[in-house]
């Protein structure tokens, strides 16, 4: 029974097995984001520097060493946080200031509250809004989240997706954080005011 029909069936079965293995390989535990969230995260890496540079009070957000310290915050998803950090580290500077980019888990974020942090980049959707409020209001830190609804929930900046992708800003939260955006940036950005 080693005729041409047998070989075709064997090839078909091998193809199905390969297809199933490739599908299961793409749905790994490390993939915690939906495709839309993954896209937002990738766009956020490129939009975040413009949001940070639009802060007229950026020089007041520096560490004593004159560095912009960025914490990439994740909730049990270090792989995506590392990808964001790698993308941001490719920048030479923002506004003429060098960057120090570190990843930090949500559970370890409290250990950084006594340090000078210029911005938080949220790398996981669904982070509690009290984190946004505490860091913006108490620490005068820009909280940037690319995920849908986070600017409305209290992130200072993020992105707005319609027929175009625009920066999105929460004006009340920006005021609480001591962030004054450049007029041109505000003309381009989508505004949310609590």
DAWO-V822202 format. One record per residue. N is the residue number from 1. PSI is psi in whole degrees, 0 to 359 (none if undefined). OMEGA is omega in whole degrees, -180 to 180 (NA if undefined). D_FIRST is the distance of its C-alpha to the first C-alpha in Angstrom with 2 decimals. Layout:
N:PSI:OMEGA:D_FIRST + N:PSI:OMEGA:D_FIRST
This chain:
1:35:179:0.00 + 2:38:-178:3.82 + 3:183:-179:5.58 + 4:327:179:9.02 + 5:322:179:8.70 + 6:318:-179:6.88 + 7:322:178:9.73 + 8:317:178:12.24 + 9:317:180:11.78 + 10:317:178:12.11 + 11:319:180:15.12 + 12:316:179:16.53 + 13:317:178:16.48 + 14:320:178:18.03 + 15:319:179:20.55 + 16:317:178:21.50 + 17:315:179:22.01 + 18:317:179:24.12 + 19:314:179:26.08 + 20:317:179:26.85 + 21:320:-180:27.96 + 22:325:177:30.19 + 23:313:-180:31.71 + 24:330:178:32.52 + 25:328:180:33.90 + 26:340:178:36.31 + 27:67:-178:37.53 + 28:162:179:38.97 + 29:335:-179:42.12 + 30:338:-179:44.05 + 31:92:-176:43.65 + 32:358:-177:46.50 + 33:145:171:47.58 + 34:158:-180:46.48 + 35:320:179:45.78 + 36:320:179:49.25 + 37:321:177:50.91 + 38:317:178:49.11 + 39:316:179:50.40 + 40:319:179:53.87 + 41:315:180:53.86 + 42:318:177:52.95 + 43:321:180:55.64 + 44:323:178:58.08 + 45:323:-178:57.78 + 46:331:-178:59.11 + 47:330:-177:61.70 + 48:313:-180:63.15 + 49:324:178:65.18 + 50:321:178:66.88 + 51:316:-180:67.84 + 52:316:-179:69.20 + 53:340:180:71.08 + 54:353:-180:72.60 + 55:114:179:74.61 + 56:338:180:78.21 + 57:27:-177:78.87 + 58:323:-178:75.97 + 59:340:178:78.40 + 60:354:-177:79.44 + 61:10:-176:75.88 + 62:155:171:75.69 + 63:169:176:75.59 + 64:336:178:78.68 + 65:9:179:76.78 + 66:43:180:76.54 + 67:145:172:72.78 + 68:113:-179:70.81 + 69:120:-179:68.90 + 70:128:173:65.76 + 71:124:176:63.86 + 72:111:-171:60.31 + 73:132:178:59.96 + 74:159:176:56.71 + 75:93:180:55.80 + 76:38:178:52.97 + 77:64:-177:51.28 + 78:334:-178:52.31 + 79:312:179:49.45 + 80:323:178:50.80 + 81:319:178:54.36 + 82:323:178:53.56 + 83:318:177:52.03 + 84:312:-179:55.25 + 85:318:179:57.42 + 86:318:178:55.60 + 87:319:-180:56.14 + 88:327:180:59.82 + 89:342:178:60.39 + 90:344:178:59.54 + 91:137:175:62.87 + 92:317:-179:65.83 + 93:172:170:68.23 + 94:124:-179:69.22 + 95:23:-179:72.73 + 96:1:-179:73.53 + 97:135:177:72.79 + 98:157:-178:70.04 + 99:145:165:67.40 + 100:116:-175:66.38 + 101:123:179:63.14 + 102:147:173:61.98 + 103:147:-180:59.34 + 104:138:177:60.47 + 105:157:179:58.95 + 106:322:-178:60.74 + 107:336:-179:61.75 + 108:359:-176:63.36 + 109:323:-179:65.11 + 110:332:-180:68.32 + 111:346:-177:68.90 + 112:4:-174:69.54 + 113:341:178:72.21 + 114:358:-179:75.08 + 115:160:176:73.70 + 116:114:180:74.27 + 117:124:-178:71.10 + 118:321:-177:71.18 + 119:150:169:68.12 + 120:133:171:65.22 + 121:116:-178:61.92 + 122:119:-175:59.92 + 123:4:180:56.22 + 124:131:177:55.01 + 125:156:174:55.51 + 126:11:176:57.45 + 127:139:-177:60.05 + 128:140:-177:63.10 + 129:339:178:65.89 + 130:334:174:68.50 + 131:314:179:67.03 + 132:310:-177:67.73 + 133:314:-177:71.24 + 134:313:-176:72.17 + 135:323:178:71.16 + 136:312:-171:72.64 + 137:319:-177:75.85 + 138:328:-174:76.67 + 139:1:-180:75.29 + 140:50:-178:75.73 + 141:138:173:72.17 + 142:125:175:70.07 + 143:115:-179:67.07 + 144:129:175:64.30 + 145:127:179:61.22 + 146:357:-171:58.71 + 147:146:-177:57.33 + 148:131:175:58.15 + 149:349:-176:61.27 + 150:327:177:62.45 + 151:321:177:65.42 + 152:331:-179:66.56 + 153:355:175:66.20 + 154:357:172:68.41 + 155:144:-179:66.69 + 156:319:-177:69.19 + 157:158:179:66.76 + 158:213:178:63.23 + 159:151:-180:61.52 + 160:127:-177:61.63 + 161:122:171:58.70 + 162:235:173:59.25 + 163:344:175:58.88 + 164:164:174:60.11 + 165:122:-178:59.96 + 166:155:169:63.46 + 167:150:178:65.03 + 168:137:-179:66.18 + 169:143:174:69.23 + 170:102:-171:70.87 + 171:320:180:74.53 + 172:320:180:76.07 + 173:323:177:73.80 + 174:318:178:74.49 + 175:317:178:78.21 + 176:327:-179:77.81 + 177:357:-179:75.96 + 178:29:-179:78.73 + 179:125:177:76.49 + 180:111:-177:78.17 + 181:148:177:75.75 + 182:143:-178:76.74 + 183:319:-179:77.84 + 184:317:179:75.28 + 185:318:180:72.43 + 186:328:178:73.82 + 187:328:-178:74.00 + 188:327:-171:70.29 + 189:154:170:69.08 + 190:130:-176:68.32 + 191:141:169:70.94 + 192:128:180:70.65 + 193:122:-178:73.89 + 194:none:NA:73.96
